[in-house]
Amino acid sequence: MEAERSSGLTDAQFWEAQRPALEKAMNSGRCPVLAGLSEDTFGSGFDHFEFGLQRILDGLEGFVARRTAERAAGKKS
């Protein structure tokens, strides 16, 4: 809703304006994972904040696990 207020575009209008660039990217073969997503993957019920936060936390979890493993390996030597 905030984006709609600031841009003056509805959600549907925004995505329609993005269609040419998205179709070009999807058909290029350079983004196979993105091209494989269903059309409703990021629909109106999609929580962008939760999705982004989870990706950040996933990355931090991996980082902590690697550091823990490195420290454990260093103590055993």
PyMOL commands that set and color helices and strands:
alter all, ss='L'
color gray80, all
select helices_A, chain A and resi 2-7+11-28+32-35+48-76
alter helices_A, ss='H'
color red, helices_A
deselect
rebuild
show_as cartoon
